[in-house]
Amino acid sequence: MKKKRRSTKSQAKEVDNKKKVKKVESNDNEELPCCYESEQCPIQARSYLKKKFFQHNNQFYLEEFLTEQERQLSSVIDQCVKFGESNSVLVIGPRGSGKSKLVEKVITDISKDADDTYFYVYLSGIIHTDDRTALQDMARQLQLENVVGDRVFGSFADNLSFLLDALKQDTGKSKSIIMVLDEFDLFANHKNQSLLYNLFDIAQSRQNPLCVIGITCRLDVVELLEKRVKSRYSHRSILTFPAYTFSSYLNIYQQLLDLSENFDCAVFKTRWRRHVEELLNDGLSVKTLQQQFNIRKDIGSIIQLLISPTCSISGSHKFITADDLLQSYSNIHMDTKAAVLNGLSILELTLVIAAKHVLNRRDNQPFNFEMLHNEYQTFSRRRLAGMQTYTKPVAFKAYEHLIALELFKCTEVFTQNSSAKEYKPMCMLVEVSQIQHALQHYPECPTELKNWSDSMFA
């Protein structure tokens, strides 16, 4: 009887514990406790943030910083959809500044009130590399493949006119067409710019209610247009350059790291938000974010900075730290030439330093292999004590490898009558600061080599 009572009490305690601790199901259908000590909560947070970053469905920067641009674009599209007024506009801004999101949001808002009064066509300069491909996709999106069939026309203008006429066969009056040309600058590479010419010509002549919206990151995109195309473009542009301050930048950073209100574990969510606030008050993390802000101010740069720290979250590493942000910043802005120098052999690194000595003596005039080898031999005789020496053919192989790595570059065009490889004039594509950085971080770098490098500044 006593054993039964004890088992009953233990069962009651287990039921109470299950009530206190919320349960979640993992991908393996195993029940794990959702609490701060569990490894499942950080993994869920990591999964949620990765979806948030890669799906990129955040709208707060549109609502707070692009309100004027949204009003301008909405006015242009409204005139086309509601009153049949044709127009053309370019949305210009750096990558990640919200151009595509701005266009999507405005069209979504308009479709709520006037969904059946217009056609929507989306073309991308990356996908539609010629006018024929663009026209076929236009017919598909306008649901006119059966109308076109195997018909053959003389020119692109005839094809486009037939498509637009086919839209008003039933009613005699065509619906408005909103046409978005993403990567607009790539359409300027099409032959004779026929697509742009005909679209702008239709918008200007008001044959059909058409609104052409170009999305591009090139400020000089209008200069890429031919004269006849440029004359038919309305020269209306909307700029989406980031205009927010560093405090707004930090606010966006905090919103990006914020977990969902429906996150399973309230305890972990509270601790997570507290830790994010501590990061915003940490000197190292704020300095890293300030450096990133000075280089790039767009939302995509914050996401790029946060991807690596987010992916490192695990059961043993539950939160993002300031060191994680600094490491991610260092990886993003890594000096590639300095990284290449760290992978060179001792002989190759010696030839790089020899090239810098020759350039200093020749006032940055081109050099060749013979000059480098003479400098290397001088160094070997005077300073090389504990380092291994190499023959001239071995040194020339190392020299060719430096050319292949594009650390050295020939200053003349290669021809059959040009001089031998040993005498080709070369220039060096490495700075002194990069050489110093490589020597400081090079594993077991000989002292003689460091001293020879330091003598350049003596």
Long-range contacts (C-beta under 8 A, 24 or more apart in sequence): 22-264, 22-265, 24-264, 24-265, 34-264, 34-265, 34-268, 35-265, 35-267, 35-268, 36-265, 36-267, 36-268, 36-271, 38-265, 38-315, 39-314, 39-315, 39-316, 40-315, 41-264, 41-265, 41-268, 41-318, 42-268, 42-313, 42-314, 42-315, 42-317, 42-318, 42-319, 43-313, 43-314, 43-315, 44-263, 44-264, 44-265, 45-259, 45-263, 45-268, 45-272, 45-313, 46-310, 46-311, 46-313, 46-314, 48-259, 48-260, 48-263, 49-257, 49-259, 49-306, 49-310, 49-313, 50-307, 50-310, 50-311, 52-256, 53-256, 53-303, 53-306, 53-307, 53-310, 56-303, 58-255, 58-256, 58-299, 59-101, 59-105, 60-252, 60-255, 61-98, 61-244, 61-252, 61-299, 62-98, 62-101, 62-102, 62-105, 64-244, 64-248, 65-98, 65-242, 65-243, 65-244, 65-248, 66-98, 66-102, 66-240, 69-102, 69-238, 69-239, 69-240, 70-102, 70-105, 70-106, 72-238, 73-102, 73-103, 73-106, 73-213, 73-238, 74-106, 74-109, 74-110, 76-211, 76-213, 76-236, 77-106, 77-107, 77-110, 77-178, 77-211, 77-213, 78-110, 79-211, 80-118, 80-176, 80-178, 80-209, 80-210, 80-211, 81-110, 81-114, 81-117, 81-118, 81-176, 81-178, 81-209, 81-211, 82-114, 82-117, 84-176, 84-209, 85-206, 85-209, 86-202, 86-203, 86-204, 86-206, 86-208, 86-209, 86-210, 86-211, 87-203, 87-211, 87-212, 87-234, 87-236, 88-199, 88-200, 88-203, 88-211, 88-212, 88-213, 88-214, 88-233, 88-234, 88-236, 89-211, 89-212, 89-213, 89-214, 89-234, 89-236, 89-237, 89-238, 90-184, 90-213, 90-214, 90-215, 90-216, 90-221, 90-222, 90-236, 90-237, 90-238, 91-213, 91-214, 91-215, 91-216, 91-237, 91-238, 91-240, 92-216, 92-217, 92-218, 92-219, 92-221, 92-237, 92-238, 92-239, 92-240, 93-217, 93-239, 93-240, 93-241, 94-217, 94-241, 94-242, 94-296, 94-298, 95-217, 95-298, 95-300, 96-296, 96-298, 96-299, 96-300, 96-301, 97-240, 97-241, 97-242, 97-298, 97-299, 98-240, 98-299, 99-215, 99-217, 99-240, 100-182, 100-215, 102-240, 103-180, 103-213, 103-215, 107-178, 107-180, 117-175, 117-176, 118-175, 118-176, 118-177, 118-178, 119-167, 119-175, 119-176, 119-177, 119-178, 120-177, 120-178, 120-180, 121-177, 121-178, 121-179, 121-180, 122-179, 122-180, 122-182, 123-179, 123-180, 123-181, 123-182, 123-187, 124-181, 124-182, 124-183, 125-181, 125-182, 125-183, 125-184, 125-185, 125-186, 125-187, 125-189, 126-182, 126-183, 126-186, 128-187, 129-186, 129-190, 130-190, 130-191, 131-156, 131-190, 131-191, 131-194, 131-195, 134-187, 134-195, 135-159, 135-160, 135-163, 135-195, 138-163, 139-163, 142-167, 142-177, 155-194, 156-194, 156-195, 156-198, 157-194, 157-198, 160-198, 160-199, 160-202, 164-202, 164-207, 164-208, 167-208, 174-208, 174-209, 175-209, 176-209, 176-210, 176-211, 177-208, 177-209, 177-210, 177-211, 178-211, 178-213, 179-210, 179-211, 179-212, 179-213, 180-213, 180-215, 181-212, 181-213, 181-214, 181-215, 182-215, 183-215, 183-216, 184-214, 184-215, 184-216, 184-221, 185-216, 185-217, 185-218, 185-221, 185-224, 187-214, 188-221, 188-224, 188-225, 192-226, 193-225, 193-226, 193-229, 196-225, 196-229, 197-226, 197-228, 197-229, 197-232, 200-229, 200-232, 200-233, 201-232, 203-232, 203-234, 204-232, 204-234, 242-297, 242-298, 244-297, 246-289, 246-290, 246-293, 249-289, 249-293, 249-297, 249-302, 250-280, 250-286, 250-289, 252-299, 252-302, 253-280, 253-289, 253-302, 253-306, 254-280, 256-302, 256-303, 256-306, 257-306, 257-320, 272-319, 275-319, 275-320, 276-320, 279-320, 279-321, 279-322, 279-325, 282-322, 284-322, 284-323, 284-325, 284-326, 285-322, 285-325, 285-326, 288-322, 288-325, 288-326, 288-329, 289-325, 291-329, 292-329, 295-333, 304-332, 305-329, 305-332, 335-434, 335-437, 337-407, 337-429, 337-430, 337-431, 337-434, 338-434, 338-437, 338-438, 340-405, 340-407, 341-407, 341-430, 341-434, 341-435, 341-437, 341-438, 341-442, 342-438, 342-441, 342-442, 344-402, 344-438, 345-398, 346-387, 346-388, 346-445, 346-446, 346-449, 347-390, 347-394, 347-395, 347-398, 348-398, 348-401, 348-402, 349-438, 349-439, 349-442, 349-445, 349-449, 350-376, 350-379, 350-449, 351-376, 351-395, 351-398, 351-399, 351-402, 352-402, 352-407, 352-428, 352-430, 352-435, 353-435, 353-449, 353-452, 353-453, 353-456, 354-379, 355-408, 355-426, 355-428, 356-428, 356-430, 356-432, 356-435, 356-453, 356-456, 357-452, 357-456, 359-428, 360-456, 366-411, 366-425, 366-426, 366-427, 367-425, 367-426, 367-427, 367-428, 368-422, 368-423, 368-424, 368-425, 368-426, 369-396, 369-399, 369-421, 369-422, 369-423, 369-424, 369-426, 370-422, 370-423, 372-399, 379-452, 383-448, 383-451, 383-452, 384-448, 385-448, 386-446, 386-448, 387-446, 387-448, 387-449, 396-421, 396-422, 432-456, 432-457
